[in-house]
Amino acid sequence: MTTAEPHLNGDAFLESSQVLVDDHRMWDARQLLEAASRAELPNTGWPVGIVLTGDQRPTPTTRGITARVSHYGRAPWDDYWELDTHGGYFFTRRFEEDDEPVGYVSSSGHPERPMWYDLRIWRVAEVFLHSAALCAALGIPPNEPYQLSVTHRGLRGREFAVSQVGRFVRRGQLAADDVSEWAAEVTQDRIAAALPDLVSSVTAPLFALFDFAAVGPGVFQAELDAFLRNRIRG
């Protein structure tokens, strides 16, 4: 699935795209809106694939439905997503690191253009779970495969960092490349059974672009567990 929606120059983005392997089925705009609403996960205050009302509500198109959401008000949109009549889904979000304040102040300062590893773990996990929730909402069987991709763009020159107090990160780990891409065939069952491995398969090569940066297994699991607890509390 592709989208004609342009990216905003100078920003960094998380993207995800999913396409059903068996795409002979079709859904109308009302069915798509209902599925998108049911797929929304209550794990953060601003979930992936958020469905709003009012001026930022999804709108029907010849391809399906689409939404542009401005959360911070600095750009025309912070989130863009579209769900097509064959169940294909595309989502992109500007890096929240560019608008959210860090949680602490240190004597060494903070990167002006960061990539927060803790937030990336949370968001990648959410992309996987949202993709499965959307398939479930469309009535796709749990063992039916679909193609899923996760991409980070606009990385070059950003610095590996963390948003939380008490976490040490060596300064000066910059990304020399601009894009980190991952794609595979998955199922809802696979995501439920192997979420940590899937999230790591996306985030480990992403982090390595920042001068071989890595997150230890204990720290990674702690972040993923915090995300899942937050989702359960929803």
C-alpha positions as CSV (number, residue, x, y, z in Angstrom):
1,M,0.0,0.0,0.0
2,T,1.3,3.5,-0.8
3,T,0.1,6.9,0.0
4,A,0.3,10.2,-1.8
5,E,0.5,12.2,1.5
6,P,3.8,14.2,1.5
7,H,6.1,14.3,4.4
8,L,7.0,17.6,6.0
9,N,10.6,18.7,5.1
10,G,13.1,18.5,7.9
11,D,11.1,16.3,10.3
12,A,11.5,12.7,11.3
13,F,8.7,10.1,11.1
14,L,7.6,6.7,12.2
15,E,5.7,4.9,9.4
16,S,3.9,1.6,9.3
17,S,2.1,-0.1,6.5
18,Q,0.1,-3.3,6.3
19,V,-1.4,-5.2,3.4
20,L,-3.5,-8.3,3.6
21,V,-2.0,-11.2,1.7
22,D,-5.6,-12.3,0.7
23,D,-7.1,-9.0,-0.3
24,H,-10.1,-10.1,-2.3
25,R,-12.5,-8.8,0.4
26,M,-13.8,-5.3,0.5
27,W,-15.2,-3.0,3.2
28,D,-17.2,0.1,2.8
29,A,-16.4,3.5,4.5
30,R,-18.7,3.0,7.5
31,Q,-17.3,-0.5,8.2
32,L,-13.7,0.9,7.9
33,L,-14.5,3.7,10.4
34,E,-16.0,1.2,12.8
35,A,-13.0,-1.0,12.6
36,A,-10.5,1.9,13.0
37,S,-12.4,3.0,16.1
38,R,-12.4,-0.5,17.7
39,A,-8.7,-1.0,16.9
40,E,-7.6,2.1,18.9
41,L,-5.5,0.9,21.9
42,P,-5.8,2.7,25.3
43,N,-2.1,2.5,26.1
44,T,-1.2,6.2,25.7
45,G,-3.0,9.5,25.6
46,W,-2.4,9.8,21.9
47,P,-2.6,6.3,20.4
48,V,-1.5,5.1,17.0
49,G,-4.4,5.4,14.6
50,I,-6.4,7.7,16.8
51,V,-10.0,8.4,15.7
52,L,-11.3,11.8,16.7
53,T,-14.5,13.7,16.2
54,G,-15.1,17.2,15.0
55,D,-12.7,19.0,12.6
56,Q,-10.1,16.2,12.8
57,R,-12.4,13.3,12.3
58,P,-11.7,10.7,9.5
59,T,-13.1,11.5,6.1
60,P,-14.2,9.1,3.3
61,T,-12.3,9.0,0.1
62,T,-12.4,7.0,-3.1
63,R,-9.8,4.6,-1.6
64,G,-11.4,4.2,1.8
65,I,-11.0,6.6,4.8
66,T,-8.2,8.9,5.9
67,A,-7.3,11.2,8.8
68,R,-4.9,14.0,9.5
69,V,-4.4,14.9,13.2
70,S,-2.6,17.9,14.6
71,H,-1.7,17.3,18.3
72,Y,0.9,19.9,19.0
73,G,-0.3,22.6,16.6
74,R,3.1,23.3,15.1
75,A,2.6,21.5,11.8
76,P,-0.4,21.0,9.5
77,W,-0.5,17.4,10.9
78,D,1.3,15.2,13.3
79,D,-0.4,12.0,12.4
80,Y,-1.7,10.9,9.0
81,W,-3.4,7.5,8.4
82,E,-5.5,5.9,5.8
83,L,-7.4,2.6,5.7
84,D,-8.4,1.3,2.2
85,T,-11.4,-0.7,1.1
86,H,-9.2,-3.9,0.8
87,G,-8.0,-3.6,4.4
88,G,-4.7,-2.0,3.7
89,Y,-3.5,0.5,6.3
90,F,-0.8,3.2,6.3
91,F,0.2,5.3,9.3
92,T,2.8,8.0,9.8
93,R,3.7,10.2,12.8
94,R,6.1,13.0,13.3
95,F,8.7,12.3,16.0
96,E,7.2,13.4,19.3
97,E,10.8,14.0,20.5
98,D,10.7,17.3,18.6
99,D,7.8,18.6,20.6
100,E,7.7,16.8,24.0
101,P,9.9,18.3,26.8
102,V,12.5,16.0,28.4
103,G,11.6,14.7,31.8
104,Y,14.7,16.1,33.5
105,V,17.6,18.6,33.2
106,S,21.3,17.6,33.4
107,S,24.6,19.5,33.5
108,S,25.5,18.0,30.1
109,G,22.4,19.3,28.4
110,H,20.2,17.4,25.9
111,P,20.3,16.8,22.2
112,E,18.5,19.4,20.1
113,R,17.5,16.6,17.6
114,P,17.1,13.5,19.7
115,M,15.8,10.0,19.2
116,W,14.5,8.7,22.5
117,Y,15.0,4.9,22.7
118,D,12.4,4.4,25.4
119,L,9.7,6.1,23.3
120,R,10.7,4.2,20.2
121,I,10.3,0.9,22.0
122,W,6.8,1.9,23.1
123,R,5.8,3.1,19.7
124,V,7.0,0.1,17.8
125,A,5.3,-2.2,20.2
126,E,2.1,-0.2,19.7
127,V,2.4,-0.4,15.9
128,F,2.5,-4.2,16.2
129,L,-0.4,-4.4,18.6
130,H,-2.5,-1.9,16.6
131,S,-2.0,-3.8,13.4
132,A,-3.3,-7.0,15.0
133,A,-6.2,-5.1,16.6
134,L,-7.1,-3.6,13.3
135,C,-7.1,-7.0,11.6
136,A,-9.3,-8.4,14.4
137,A,-11.7,-5.5,14.0
138,L,-12.0,-6.3,10.3
139,G,-12.8,-9.9,11.1
140,I,-9.5,-11.3,9.8
141,P,-8.8,-14.8,11.3
142,P,-5.9,-14.7,13.9
143,N,-3.8,-17.1,11.9
144,E,-4.2,-15.3,8.5
145,P,-0.9,-13.6,7.4
146,Y,-0.5,-10.0,6.4
147,Q,2.5,-8.0,5.3
148,L,3.7,-5.4,7.8
149,S,6.4,-2.8,7.5
150,V,7.8,-0.4,10.1
151,T,10.1,2.5,8.9
152,H,11.8,5.4,10.7
153,R,12.8,8.3,8.5
154,G,14.7,11.5,9.0
155,L,17.3,10.0,11.3
156,R,20.5,11.5,10.0
157,G,22.2,13.9,12.5
158,R,19.9,12.9,15.3
159,E,21.4,11.8,18.7
160,F,20.6,8.7,20.6
161,A,18.9,9.7,23.9
162,V,16.3,8.8,26.4
163,S,13.3,10.8,27.8
164,Q,13.4,9.5,31.4
165,V,15.2,10.7,34.5
166,G,17.8,8.3,35.9
167,R,18.8,6.7,32.6
168,F,22.4,7.2,31.4
169,V,23.1,7.5,27.7
170,R,26.5,8.3,26.3
171,R,26.4,11.6,24.4
172,G,27.5,12.1,20.8
173,Q,26.0,8.9,19.3
174,L,24.7,10.3,16.0
175,A,22.9,8.6,13.1
176,A,24.8,8.8,9.9
177,D,22.1,7.2,7.8
178,D,18.6,8.6,7.3
179,V,16.3,5.5,7.2
180,S,15.7,2.3,9.2
181,E,13.4,-0.2,7.5
182,W,11.8,-3.5,8.6
183,A,9.2,-5.7,6.9
184,A,7.9,-9.2,7.3
185,E,4.8,-11.3,7.1
186,V,3.0,-11.7,10.4
187,T,-0.2,-12.8,12.0
188,Q,-2.2,-11.7,15.0
189,D,-1.2,-15.0,16.7
190,R,2.5,-14.4,16.0
191,I,2.3,-10.9,17.5
192,A,0.6,-12.2,20.6
193,A,3.2,-15.0,21.1
194,A,6.4,-13.1,20.1
195,L,5.9,-9.4,20.7
196,P,9.3,-8.9,22.4
197,D,11.2,-10.6,19.6
198,L,9.3,-8.6,17.0
199,V,9.9,-5.3,18.7
200,S,13.6,-6.0,19.1
201,S,13.9,-7.0,15.4
202,V,12.8,-3.4,14.6
203,T,14.5,-1.4,17.3
204,A,17.9,-3.2,17.5
205,P,19.0,-2.3,14.0
206,L,17.4,1.2,14.4
207,F,19.5,1.9,17.5
208,A,22.7,0.5,15.9
209,L,22.6,3.2,13.3
210,F,23.5,5.6,16.2
211,D,27.2,4.7,16.3
212,F,26.4,1.1,17.3
213,A,24.1,2.1,20.2
214,A,22.3,-0.7,21.9
215,V,19.9,-1.2,24.8
216,G,20.5,-4.0,27.2
217,P,18.0,-6.9,27.4
218,G,16.9,-5.9,30.9
219,V,16.3,-2.3,30.0
220,F,14.5,-3.3,26.8
221,Q,12.2,-5.7,28.7
222,A,11.5,-3.1,31.4
223,E,10.4,-0.6,28.8
224,L,8.2,-3.1,27.0
225,D,6.7,-4.3,30.3
226,A,6.0,-0.6,31.3
227,F,4.2,-0.1,27.9
228,L,2.1,-3.2,28.4
229,R,1.1,-2.3,32.0
230,N,0.2,1.2,30.8
231,R,-2.0,-0.4,28.1
232,I,-3.7,-2.7,30.6
233,R,-4.5,0.3,32.9
234,G,-5.8,2.2,29.9
